[in-house]
Amino acid sequence: MAAELDAEKVGRKPGPHQAPGNLEMQRAPFGEVGMGPLQGGRAAVAPAPGSVSMVQQAVAVAAPIAAAPQPQPFLVGVPPGVGPGQQMMVQSPFTGQQLTVVVPQSVGPGMQFQVMG
């Protein structure tokens, strides 16, 4: 209010786009608040030491995320000495995961059966 009265005394009253004298922003000296020259219409901000710059963050966020491999059916051969009802270890060719499977009752050595993995 006092600023408005002072402005009226000198013949200038703050308009809708101006702040009253007591609320005017003070400009900090260049570089004091970490601001650099304008780049693309926006001030460049220096990243903190050891931090990721804004450009690097944008690239990291925009990078596509690889989908985890989905389990799919594949055939497993029963080795000699392994029979129906026995467990054996196999590795999925799609996920790389080690699986413990049980040989089905109708499958014997030298035969194949289907596994999901």
BAZA-181305 format. One record per residue: residue in one letter; x, y, z of N, C-alpha, C, O in turn; residue number from 1. Coordinates in nm, 3 decimals. Layout:
<pamis>
- r / n_c1 / n_c2 / n_c3 / ca_c1 / ca_c2 / ca_c3 / c_c1 / c_c2 / c_c3 / o_c1 / o_c2 / o_c3 / k
- A / X / Y / Z / X / Y / Z / X / Y / Z / X / Y / Z / NUM
...
</pamis>
This chain:
<pamis>
- r / n_c1 / n_c2 / n_c3 / ca_c1 / ca_c2 / ca_c3 / c_c1 / c_c2 / c_c3 / o_c1 / o_c2 / o_c3 / k
- M / 0.082 / -0.119 / 0.000 / 0.000 / 0.000 / 0.000 / 0.086 / 0.124 / 0.000 / 0.060 / 0.217 / -0.076 / 1
- A / 0.191 / 0.127 / 0.086 / 0.279 / 0.243 / 0.091 / 0.349 / 0.263 / -0.042 / 0.371 / 0.376 / -0.085 / 2
- A / 0.386 / 0.151 / -0.109 / 0.452 / 0.162 / -0.238 / 0.359 / 0.223 / -0.342 / 0.402 / 0.302 / -0.425 / 3
- E / 0.230 / 0.186 / -0.337 / 0.134 / 0.242 / -0.429 / 0.120 / 0.392 / -0.407 / 0.112 / 0.469 / -0.502 / 4
- L / 0.118 / 0.434 / -0.280 / 0.108 / 0.576 / -0.250 / 0.232 / 0.650 / -0.299 / 0.220 / 0.759 / -0.356 / 5
- D / 0.351 / 0.592 / -0.279 / 0.474 / 0.653 / -0.330 / 0.471 / 0.662 / -0.481 / 0.515 / 0.762 / -0.538 / 6
- A / 0.420 / 0.559 / -0.547 / 0.413 / 0.558 / -0.693 / 0.319 / 0.667 / -0.741 / 0.345 / 0.731 / -0.843 / 7
- E / 0.208 / 0.687 / -0.670 / 0.113 / 0.791 / -0.710 / 0.175 / 0.929 / -0.695 / 0.147 / 1.018 / -0.775 / 8
- K / 0.260 / 0.949 / -0.592 / 0.322 / 1.078 / -0.568 / 0.413 / 1.118 / -0.682 / 0.417 / 1.235 / -0.720 / 9
- V / 0.485 / 1.023 / -0.737 / 0.578 / 1.056 / -0.845 / 0.512 / 1.039 / -0.982 / 0.579 / 1.052 / -1.084 / 10
- G / 0.385 / 1.011 / -0.985 / 0.313 / 1.005 / -1.111 / 0.316 / 0.871 / -1.180 / 0.276 / 0.861 / -1.296 / 11
- R / 0.363 / 0.768 / -1.114 / 0.358 / 0.635 / -1.176 / 0.291 / 0.539 / -1.079 / 0.332 / 0.525 / -0.964 / 12
- K / 0.192 / 0.476 / -1.125 / 0.122 / 0.378 / -1.045 / 0.146 / 0.242 / -1.110 / 0.136 / 0.230 / -1.232 / 13
- P / 0.178 / 0.141 / -1.031 / 0.204 / 0.010 / -1.092 / 0.084 / -0.041 / -1.171 / -0.030 / -0.035 / -1.124 / 14
- G / 0.111 / -0.090 / -1.291 / 0.005 / -0.146 / -1.373 / -0.016 / -0.292 / -1.338 / 0.050 / -0.344 / -1.248 / 15
- P / -0.105 / -0.360 / -1.408 / -0.134 / -0.501 / -1.377 / -0.014 / -0.592 / -1.403 / -0.007 / -0.702 / -1.348 / 16
- H / 0.080 / -0.548 / -1.485 / 0.198 / -0.629 / -1.516 / 0.319 / -0.591 / -1.432 / 0.426 / -0.649 / -1.449 / 17
- Q / 0.304 / -0.495 / -1.344 / 0.415 / -0.452 / -1.261 / 0.386 / -0.482 / -1.116 / 0.270 / -0.479 / -1.073 / 18
- A / 0.490 / -0.511 / -1.040 / 0.476 / -0.531 / -0.896 / 0.495 / -0.398 / -0.827 / 0.573 / -0.315 / -0.875 / 19
- P / 0.427 / -0.374 / -0.716 / 0.453 / -0.252 / -0.640 / 0.601 / -0.248 / -0.601 / 0.667 / -0.351 / -0.595 / 20
- G / 0.653 / -0.128 / -0.576 / 0.795 / -0.108 / -0.548 / 0.851 / -0.197 / -0.439 / 0.966 / -0.240 / -0.448 / 21
- N / 0.772 / -0.226 / -0.336 / 0.825 / -0.309 / -0.228 / 0.827 / -0.457 / -0.264 / 0.882 / -0.538 / -0.189 / 22
- L / 0.769 / -0.494 / -0.377 / 0.767 / -0.634 / -0.417 / 0.849 / -0.661 / -0.542 / 0.850 / -0.774 / -0.592 / 23
- E / 0.917 / -0.559 / -0.594 / 0.993 / -0.579 / -0.717 / 1.104 / -0.680 / -0.693 / 1.167 / -0.682 / -0.587 / 24
- M / 1.127 / -0.763 / -0.793 / 1.230 / -0.865 / -0.782 / 1.366 / -0.802 / -0.801 / 1.385 / -0.714 / -0.885 / 25
- Q / 1.461 / -0.847 / -0.723 / 1.598 / -0.801 / -0.736 / 1.672 / -0.899 / -0.825 / 1.656 / -1.020 / -0.811 / 26
- R / 1.750 / -0.848 / -0.915 / 1.825 / -0.931 / -1.008 / 1.957 / -0.971 / -0.943 / 2.032 / -0.885 / -0.896 / 27
- A / 1.985 / -1.101 / -0.939 / 2.110 / -1.151 / -0.882 / 2.221 / -1.134 / -0.985 / 2.194 / -1.143 / -1.105 / 28
- P / 2.344 / -1.110 / -0.940 / 2.456 / -1.101 / -1.035 / 2.469 / -1.231 / -1.115 / 2.437 / -1.338 / -1.065 / 29
- F / 2.516 / -1.219 / -1.239 / 2.530 / -1.334 / -1.328 / 2.614 / -1.443 / -1.262 / 2.722 / -1.415 / -1.211 / 30
- G / 2.565 / -1.566 / -1.263 / 2.638 / -1.679 / -1.211 / 2.619 / -1.703 / -1.062 / 2.659 / -1.807 / -1.011 / 31
- E / 2.559 / -1.608 / -0.992 / 2.549 / -1.623 / -0.847 / 2.456 / -1.737 / -0.807 / 2.480 / -1.803 / -0.706 / 32
- V / 2.353 / -1.762 / -0.884 / 2.258 / -1.867 / -0.849 / 2.272 / -1.988 / -0.941 / 2.179 / -2.067 / -0.954 / 33
- G / 2.387 / -2.002 / -1.005 / 2.411 / -2.119 / -1.090 / 2.352 / -2.106 / -1.228 / 2.342 / -2.206 / -1.300 / 34
- M / 2.313 / -1.988 / -1.268 / 2.254 / -1.971 / -1.399 / 2.363 / -1.940 / -1.501 / 2.459 / -1.869 / -1.470 / 35
- G / 2.349 / -1.990 / -1.619 / 2.443 / -1.962 / -1.726 / 2.374 / -1.881 / -1.833 / 2.264 / -1.831 / -1.811 / 36
- P / 2.437 / -1.868 / -1.948 / 2.375 / -1.793 / -2.057 / 2.250 / -1.863 / -2.108 / 2.232 / -1.983 / -2.086 / 37
- L / 2.167 / -1.789 / -2.177 / 2.044 / -1.846 / -2.231 / 2.077 / -1.946 / -2.340 / 2.165 / -1.923 / -2.423 / 38
- Q / 2.008 / -2.057 / -2.339 / 2.022 / -2.160 / -2.442 / 1.884 / -2.200 / -2.486 / 1.807 / -2.256 / -2.408 / 39
- G / 1.852 / -2.173 / -2.609 / 1.720 / -2.209 / -2.660 / 1.608 / -2.136 / -2.588 / 1.498 / -2.190 / -2.573 / 40
- G / 1.634 / -2.014 / -2.542 / 1.530 / -1.936 / -2.477 / 1.517 / -1.963 / -2.329 / 1.433 / -1.902 / -2.262 / 41
- R / 1.597 / -2.054 / -2.275 / 1.589 / -2.086 / -2.133 / 1.729 / -2.077 / -2.074 / 1.827 / -2.103 / -2.142 / 42
- A / 1.737 / -2.041 / -1.949 / 1.866 / -2.029 / -1.883 / 1.925 / -2.167 / -1.861 / 1.855 / -2.260 / -1.822 / 43
- A / 2.054 / -2.178 / -1.886 / 2.124 / -2.304 / -1.861 / 2.163 / -2.310 / -1.715 / 2.218 / -2.214 / -1.661 / 44
- V / 2.134 / -2.420 / -1.651 / 2.167 / -2.437 / -1.510 / 2.281 / -2.538 / -1.502 / 2.272 / -2.647 / -1.557 / 45
- A / 2.386 / -2.501 / -1.434 / 2.500 / -2.591 / -1.419 / 2.462 / -2.703 / -1.324 / 2.413 / -2.676 / -1.214 / 46
- P / 2.484 / -2.830 / -1.362 / 2.451 / -2.941 / -1.272 / 2.548 / -2.945 / -1.155 / 2.662 / -2.899 / -1.166 / 47
- A / 2.504 / -2.999 / -1.045 / 2.589 / -3.015 / -0.928 / 2.699 / -3.115 / -0.962 / 2.677 / -3.207 / -1.040 / 48
- P / 2.818 / -3.098 / -0.903 / 2.927 / -3.193 / -0.931 / 2.884 / -3.337 / -0.902 / 2.824 / -3.365 / -0.798 / 49
- G / 2.913 / -3.427 / -0.995 / 2.880 / -3.568 / -0.978 / 2.737 / -3.603 / -1.014 / 2.699 / -3.720 / -1.007 / 50
- S / 2.656 / -3.503 / -1.051 / 2.516 / -3.533 / -1.084 / 2.502 / -3.553 / -1.234 / 2.594 / -3.523 / -1.310 / 51
- V / 2.387 / -3.604 / -1.276 / 2.357 / -3.625 / -1.418 / 2.297 / -3.497 / -1.472 / 2.208 / -3.440 / -1.409 / 52
- S / 2.344 / -3.451 / -1.587 / 2.291 / -3.328 / -1.643 / 2.149 / -3.351 / -1.691 / 2.105 / -3.465 / -1.707 / 53
- M / 2.077 / -3.240 / -1.713 / 1.938 / -3.249 / -1.757 / 1.927 / -3.321 / -1.891 / 1.832 / -3.397 / -1.912 / 54
- V / 2.021 / -3.301 / -1.982 / 2.018 / -3.368 / -2.111 / 2.033 / -3.518 / -2.091 / 1.962 / -3.597 / -2.153 / 55
- Q / 2.126 / -3.559 / -2.005 / 2.146 / -3.701 / -1.980 / 2.022 / -3.761 / -1.915 / 1.985 / -3.874 / -1.946 / 56
- Q / 1.957 / -3.687 / -1.826 / 1.836 / -3.739 / -1.762 / 1.728 / -3.761 / -1.866 / 1.658 / -3.862 / -1.863 / 57
- A / 1.712 / -3.665 / -1.958 / 1.609 / -3.678 / -2.060 / 1.635 / -3.799 / -2.148 / 1.541 / -3.870 / -2.185 / 58
- V / 1.760 / -3.824 / -2.181 / 1.794 / -3.940 / -2.264 / 1.766 / -4.068 / -2.186 / 1.713 / -4.164 / -2.242 / 59
- A / 1.802 / -4.069 / -2.056 / 1.779 / -4.189 / -1.976 / 1.631 / -4.218 / -1.964 / 1.591 / -4.335 / -1.968 / 60
- V / 1.548 / -4.116 / -1.950 / 1.404 / -4.135 / -1.936 / 1.344 / -4.179 / -2.069 / 1.252 / -4.261 / -2.071 / 61
- A / 1.396 / -4.126 / -2.180 / 1.339 / -4.155 / -2.310 / 1.386 / -4.290 / -2.365 / 1.329 / -4.339 / -2.462 / 62
- A / 1.489 / -4.350 / -2.306 / 1.540 / -4.477 / -2.356 / 1.434 / -4.586 / -2.341 / 1.371 / -4.597 / -2.236 / 63
- P / 1.414 / -4.667 / -2.443 / 1.314 / -4.773 / -2.433 / 1.357 / -4.878 / -2.330 / 1.476 / -4.907 / -2.314 / 64
- I / 1.261 / -4.932 / -2.263 / 1.287 / -5.036 / -2.164 / 1.267 / -5.170 / -2.233 / 1.160 / -5.198 / -2.289 / 65
- A / 1.370 / -5.253 / -2.228 / 1.361 / -5.384 / -2.291 / 1.265 / -5.472 / -2.211 / 1.276 / -5.484 / -2.089 / 66
- A / 1.173 / -5.533 / -2.281 / 1.076 / -5.621 / -2.216 / 1.146 / -5.749 / -2.172 / 1.233 / -5.801 / -2.242 / 67
- A / 1.108 / -5.799 / -2.057 / 1.163 / -5.925 / -2.008 / 1.121 / -6.036 / -2.103 / 1.007 / -6.037 / -2.150 / 68
- P / 1.211 / -6.130 / -2.133 / 1.174 / -6.240 / -2.223 / 1.057 / -6.319 / -2.164 / 1.056 / -6.352 / -2.045 / 69
- Q / 0.963 / -6.349 / -2.248 / 0.845 / -6.424 / -2.205 / 0.870 / -6.575 / -2.218 / 0.930 / -6.620 / -2.315 / 70
- P / 0.824 / -6.651 / -2.119 / 0.837 / -6.797 / -2.130 / 0.764 / -6.848 / -2.254 / 0.656 / -6.802 / -2.288 / 71
- Q / 0.827 / -6.945 / -2.320 / 0.768 / -7.006 / -2.438 / 0.792 / -7.157 / -2.431 / 0.884 / -7.201 / -2.363 / 72
- P / 0.710 / -7.234 / -2.498 / 0.730 / -7.379 / -2.495 / 0.855 / -7.419 / -2.576 / 0.884 / -7.362 / -2.681 / 73
- F / 0.926 / -7.517 / -2.524 / 1.041 / -7.572 / -2.596 / 1.052 / -7.721 / -2.563 / 0.998 / -7.767 / -2.463 / 74
- L / 1.123 / -7.795 / -2.649 / 1.137 / -7.939 / -2.631 / 1.264 / -7.972 / -2.552 / 1.368 / -7.909 / -2.569 / 75
- V / 1.251 / -8.074 / -2.466 / 1.362 / -8.120 / -2.384 / 1.382 / -8.268 / -2.415 / 1.288 / -8.347 / -2.416 / 76
- G / 1.508 / -8.305 / -2.440 / 1.541 / -8.445 / -2.464 / 1.578 / -8.513 / -2.332 / 1.651 / -8.456 / -2.250 / 77
- V / 1.526 / -8.633 / -2.311 / 1.556 / -8.708 / -2.189 / 1.686 / -8.786 / -2.212 / 1.695 / -8.868 / -2.304 / 78
- P / 1.787 / -8.760 / -2.127 / 1.917 / -8.829 / -2.146 / 1.911 / -8.975 / -2.098 / 1.820 / -9.013 / -2.024 / 79
- P / 2.009 / -9.055 / -2.139 / 2.015 / -9.194 / -2.090 / 2.028 / -9.196 / -1.938 / 2.095 / -9.112 / -1.879 / 80
- G / 1.964 / -9.292 / -1.877 / 1.969 / -9.307 / -1.732 / 1.863 / -9.227 / -1.657 / 1.852 / -9.238 / -1.535 / 81
- V / 1.785 / -9.147 / -1.729 / 1.677 / -9.070 / -1.665 / 1.545 / -9.124 / -1.719 / 1.529 / -9.142 / -1.840 / 82
- G / 1.450 / -9.149 / -1.628 / 1.323 / -9.208 / -1.671 / 1.203 / -9.131 / -1.618 / 1.217 / -9.025 / -1.557 / 83
- P / 1.085 / -9.186 / -1.644 / 0.961 / -9.122 / -1.602 / 0.957 / -9.096 / -1.451 / 0.999 / -9.179 / -1.370 / 84
- G / 0.906 / -8.975 / -1.415 / 0.892 / -8.939 / -1.274 / 1.019 / -8.880 / -1.214 / 1.015 / -8.828 / -1.102 / 85
- Q / 1.131 / -8.886 / -1.283 / 1.257 / -8.831 / -1.229 / 1.270 / -8.682 / -1.265 / 1.217 / -8.635 / -1.365 / 86
- Q / 1.343 / -8.612 / -1.178 / 1.369 / -8.471 / -1.203 / 1.497 / -8.454 / -1.283 / 1.590 / -8.534 / -1.273 / 87
- M / 1.501 / -8.347 / -1.363 / 1.623 / -8.310 / -1.435 / 1.627 / -8.158 / -1.451 / 1.523 / -8.093 / -1.453 / 88
- M / 1.747 / -8.104 / -1.463 / 1.765 / -7.960 / -1.480 / 1.778 / -7.927 / -1.628 / 1.850 / -7.994 / -1.702 / 89
- V / 1.705 / -7.824 / -1.671 / 1.714 / -7.776 / -1.809 / 1.724 / -7.624 / -1.804 / 1.687 / -7.561 / -1.704 / 90
- Q / 1.774 / -7.565 / -1.912 / 1.783 / -7.419 / -1.922 / 1.696 / -7.372 / -2.036 / 1.705 / -7.423 / -2.147 / 91
- S / 1.611 / -7.273 / -2.007 / 1.523 / -7.218 / -2.110 / 1.606 / -7.144 / -2.214 / 1.688 / -7.059 / -2.178 / 92
- P / 1.587 / -7.174 / -2.342 / 1.659 / -7.100 / -2.447 / 1.604 / -6.958 / -2.464 / 1.667 / -6.875 / -2.531 / 93
- F / 1.489 / -6.929 / -2.406 / 1.425 / -6.798 / -2.422 / 1.456 / -6.703 / -2.307 / 1.481 / -6.585 / -2.329 / 94
- T / 1.456 / -6.754 / -2.184 / 1.479 / -6.669 / -2.067 / 1.616 / -6.691 / -2.005 / 1.663 / -6.608 / -1.928 / 95
- G / 1.680 / -6.803 / -2.039 / 1.809 / -6.835 / -1.978 / 1.796 / -6.891 / -1.837 / 1.897 / -6.921 / -1.773 / 96
- Q / 1.675 / -6.904 / -1.789 / 1.650 / -6.951 / -1.653 / 1.670 / -7.102 / -1.641 / 1.632 / -7.178 / -1.730 / 97
- Q / 1.731 / -7.144 / -1.529 / 1.746 / -7.287 / -1.500 / 1.614 / -7.338 / -1.442 / 1.559 / -7.278 / -1.350 / 98
- L / 1.565 / -7.447 / -1.496 / 1.437 / -7.505 / -1.453 / 1.457 / -7.649 / -1.409 / 1.535 / -7.724 / -1.469 / 99
- T / 1.386 / -7.687 / -1.303 / 1.382 / -7.827 / -1.263 / 1.251 / -7.882 / -1.317 / 1.143 / -7.832 / -1.283 / 100
- V / 1.260 / -7.986 / -1.400 / 1.140 / -8.044 / -1.459 / 1.132 / -8.192 / -1.421 / 1.233 / -8.255 / -1.391 / 101
- V / 1.010 / -8.245 / -1.423 / 0.987 / -8.386 / -1.395 / 0.953 / -8.453 / -1.528 / 0.865 / -8.407 / -1.601 / 102
- V / 1.021 / -8.561 / -1.557 / 0.997 / -8.635 / -1.681 / 0.858 / -8.699 / -1.671 / 0.829 / -8.770 / -1.575 / 103
- P / 0.771 / -8.673 / -1.772 / 0.636 / -8.731 / -1.771 / 0.639 / -8.884 / -1.773 / 0.737 / -8.945 / -1.817 / 104
- Q / 0.532 / -8.945 / -1.726 / 0.522 / -9.091 / -1.715 / 0.533 / -9.161 / -1.850 / 0.581 / -9.274 / -1.859 / 105
- S / 0.489 / -9.095 / -1.954 / 0.489 / -9.160 / -2.086 / 0.618 / -9.135 / -2.165 / 0.625 / -9.168 / -2.284 / 106
- V / 0.721 / -9.078 / -2.102 / 0.844 / -9.042 / -2.173 / 0.963 / -9.113 / -2.109 / 0.977 / -9.117 / -1.986 / 107
- G / 1.049 / -9.168 / -2.194 / 1.167 / -9.237 / -2.143 / 1.294 / -9.182 / -2.205 / 1.289 / -9.085 / -2.281 / 108
- P / 1.409 / -9.243 / -2.174 / 1.538 / -9.198 / -2.228 / 1.536 / -9.194 / -2.381 / 1.483 / -9.283 / -2.447 / 109
- G / 1.596 / -9.085 / -2.438 / 1.603 / -9.069 / -2.583 / 1.478 / -9.004 / -2.640 / 1.476 / -8.971 / -2.759 / 110
- M / 1.375 / -8.983 / -2.560 / 1.252 / -8.920 / -2.608 / 1.252 / -8.772 / -2.568 / 1.336 / -8.727 / -2.490 / 111
- Q / 1.158 / -8.698 / -2.623 / 1.147 / -8.555 / -2.593 / 1.008 / -8.526 / -2.532 / 0.911 / -8.596 / -2.557 / 112
- F / 1.004 / -8.419 / -2.452 / 0.874 / -8.367 / -2.404 / 0.882 / -8.215 / -2.400 / 0.990 / -8.155 / -2.399 / 113
- Q / 0.764 / -8.156 / -2.398 / 0.755 / -8.010 / -2.405 / 0.758 / -7.948 / -2.266 / 0.695 / -7.998 / -2.172 / 114
- V / 0.832 / -7.837 / -2.253 / 0.844 / -7.762 / -2.127 / 0.814 / -7.616 / -2.157 / 0.845 / -7.567 / -2.266 / 115
- M / 0.753 / -7.547 / -2.064 / 0.727 / -7.403 / -2.077 / 0.831 / -7.328 / -1.996 / 0.842 / -7.347 / -1.875 / 116
- G / 0.908 / -7.241 / -2.063 / 1.009 / -7.166 / -1.987 / 1.083 / -7.067 / -2.068 / 1.170 / -6.998 / -2.015 / 117
</pamis>
